[in-house]
């Protein structure tokens, strides 16, 4: 990638300006992997697959979004993706900026109560109409997002919080993720281990026990 150093500087600048709320991820579209992370709070790793190899970027694909995402800890993110091109006009990278809206949403709700306004339904993360077909295509195979959503749904169903999970709860969650096929993606076990605060060996142990009992 001919402009990677420039993209890294841009990522560092955005992350520094909006610290600690912004994370910037650089995807190499030729290698189909993450090559840089600034202010990483999504628990992803450099070298993780991008899963965009089947996406065809047209000349008009430049800025995609904003769109809504869910982080592993349940925080709602407002995101935007920028297609970066080389000197030949070919799409060589995608820079994704993820903005944690949690603090701003809380401020919005407080102001709404103080002013007597109805804050519900008008959060700053409101994204009706923002999820374009191209965005849906890009993240169609993003197992990180599917795992994040399932974790939050599981916690809500059980009436639990991620921070309060005991060891047995974490084991149950790992096994629930296994039933949904969450561990088919490359590096998914490592990702779940980081999200749950477990060792990678512990996750593999739970999976081995589950698969051995079937």
C-alpha positions in Angstrom: 0.0 0.0 0.0 1.7 3.1 -1.2 0.1 5.6 1.2 0.0 3.7 4.4 2.3 6.0 6.4 0.0 9.0 5.5 -3.1 7.0 6.5 -1.5 6.1 9.8 -0.8 9.8 10.5 -4.3 10.7 9.6 -5.7 8.0 11.9 -3.5 9.1 14.8 -4.6 12.7 14.3 -8.3 11.9 14.4 -7.9 9.6 17.4 -5.9 12.2 19.3 -8.3 15.0 18.5 -11.3 13.0 19.8 -9.6 11.0 22.5 -10.8 8.8 24.1 -14.1 8.6 22.1 -12.7 7.9 18.6 -11.1 4.7 17.3 -9.7 4.6 13.8 -9.2 1.3 11.9 -7.2 1.0 8.6 -8.1 -2.0 6.4 -5.7 -3.0 3.5 -8.1 -3.9 0.7 -5.4 -5.9 -1.2 -4.3 -8.0 1.8 -7.8 -8.0 3.2 -6.7 -7.4 6.8 -6.5 -4.8 9.4 -3.1 -3.1 9.2 -3.4 -0.3 11.8 -5.5 0.6 14.9 -5.5 4.0 16.6 -7.0 4.2 20.1 -8.1 0.6 19.9 -11.2 0.0 22.1 -12.9 -2.6 19.9 -10.6 -5.4 20.9 -9.6 -6.1 17.3 -6.0 -7.0 16.3 -3.7 -6.0 13.5 -3.8 -8.9 11.0 -7.5 -9.6 11.7 -9.4 -10.4 8.4 -11.4 -7.5 6.8 -13.8 -9.8 4.9 -14.3 -7.3 2.1 -12.8 -9.4 -0.7 -16.2 -9.8 -2.5 -17.0 -6.1 -2.3 -16.7 -4.1 -5.5 -15.9 -0.4 -4.9 -17.2 1.9 -7.7 -15.9 5.3 -8.5 -18.6 6.8 -6.5 -17.8 4.9 -3.3 -15.9 7.4 -1.3 -17.5 8.2 2.1 -19.9 5.5 3.5 -22.2 6.3 6.4 -22.6 7.4 9.1 -24.0 4.1 10.4 -24.6 2.5 13.7 -22.5 -0.3 15.3 -22.4 -2.1 18.7 -19.1 -2.5 20.5 -18.2 -5.7 22.5 -19.1 -3.9 25.7 -22.5 -2.8 24.5 -21.6 0.8 23.8 -23.3 2.2 20.7 -20.9 3.6 18.1 -21.6 6.0 15.3 -19.2 5.1 12.4 -18.1 6.2 9.0 -15.9 4.6 6.4 -13.7 6.3 3.9 -12.4 4.6 0.8 -8.8 5.6 0.0 -7.4 5.3 -3.5 -3.9 5.0 -4.8 -2.4 7.1 -7.6 -4.1 4.9 -10.2 -7.5 5.5 -8.7 -7.8 2.0 -7.3 -9.3 1.4 -3.9 -6.4 0.4 -1.7 -7.6 1.0 1.8 -10.6 1.7 3.9 -10.4 4.0 7.0 -13.1 3.4 9.5 -13.8 5.9 12.3 -15.8 4.7 15.2 -17.2 7.3 17.6 -18.4 6.2 21.1 -21.6 8.1 21.6 -22.3 6.9 25.2 -21.3 10.1 27.0 -23.0 12.4 24.4 -26.2 10.3 24.7 -26.2 10.6 28.4 -25.8 14.4 28.2 -28.5 14.6 25.6 -30.9 12.7 27.9 -30.1 14.9 30.9 -30.6 18.1 28.8 -33.9 16.6 27.5 -35.1 16.0 31.1 -34.0 19.5 32.2 -35.7 21.2 29.3 -38.8 19.0 29.5 -38.2 17.5 26.1 -38.8 13.9 25.0 -35.3 12.5 24.7 -36.4 9.0 23.8 -36.2 8.2 20.1 -34.0 11.3 19.5 -30.6 10.0 20.7 -27.6 11.3 18.9 -27.0 7.8 17.5 -30.3 7.9 15.6 -29.5 6.4 12.3 -32.7 5.8 10.4 -31.9 5.8 6.7 -28.1 5.8 7.2 -27.5 2.1 6.7 -26.9 2.0 2.9 -26.8 -1.1 0.8 -23.0 -0.6 0.4 -22.5 -0.5 4.1 -24.6 -3.6 4.6 -22.5 -5.4 1.9 -19.2 -4.4 3.5 -20.1 -5.7 6.9 -22.1 -8.7 5.8 -19.3 -11.1 6.8 -18.1 -9.2 9.9 -18.2 -11.8 12.6 -16.9 -9.3 15.2 -20.2 -7.4 14.9 -22.3 -10.6 15.0 -20.5 -11.7 18.2 -20.9 -8.2 19.8 -24.7 -8.2 19.1 -25.1 -11.8 20.4 -23.2 -11.0 23.6 -25.5 -8.0 24.3 -28.7 -10.0 23.5 -27.5 -12.8 25.8 -26.7 -10.5 28.6 -30.1 -8.7 28.3 -31.9 -12.0 28.3 -30.1 -13.2 31.4 -30.4 -9.8 33.2 -26.6 -9.6 33.5 -23.9 -7.1 32.8 -20.5 -8.0 31.2 -18.6 -6.5 34.2 -20.5 -8.6 36.7 -20.1 -12.0 34.9 -18.7 -14.8 37.1 -16.6 -17.6 35.7 -19.6 -19.9 35.3 -21.5 -17.2 33.5 -18.6 -16.7 31.1 -18.4 -20.4 30.4 -22.2 -20.4 29.6 -21.7 -17.4 27.3 -18.9 -19.1 25.4 -21.0 -22.2 25.0 -23.9 -20.2 23.8 -21.7 -18.5 21.2 -20.5 -21.9 20.1 -24.1 -23.0 19.4 -24.4 -19.9 17.1 -21.3 -20.8 15.1 -19.4 -17.8 16.5 -16.0 -19.5 16.5 -15.8 -20.2 12.8 -14.1 -17.0 12.0 -10.3 -16.7 12.0 -9.2 -15.3 15.4 -12.7 -15.4 16.8 -11.7 -17.4 19.9 -9.0 -14.8 20.7 -11.5 -12.0 20.3 -14.1 -13.6 22.6 -11.3 -14.3 25.2 -10.3 -10.6 25.2 -14.0 -9.4 25.4 -14.7 -11.7 28.4 -11.4 -11.3 30.1 -10.5 -14.9 29.8 -7.3 -16.6 28.7 -7.4 -18.0 25.2 -6.6 -21.5 26.6 -9.7 -21.2 28.8 -11.9 -20.5 25.9 -10.5 -23.5 24.0 -10.9 -25.7 27.1 -14.6 -24.8 27.3 -15.0 -25.5 23.5 -13.2 -28.8 23.8 -15.4 -29.9 26.7 -18.5 -28.9 24.8 -17.5 -30.6 21.6 -16.4 -33.7 23.4 -19.7 -34.1 25.1 -21.7 -34.0 21.8 
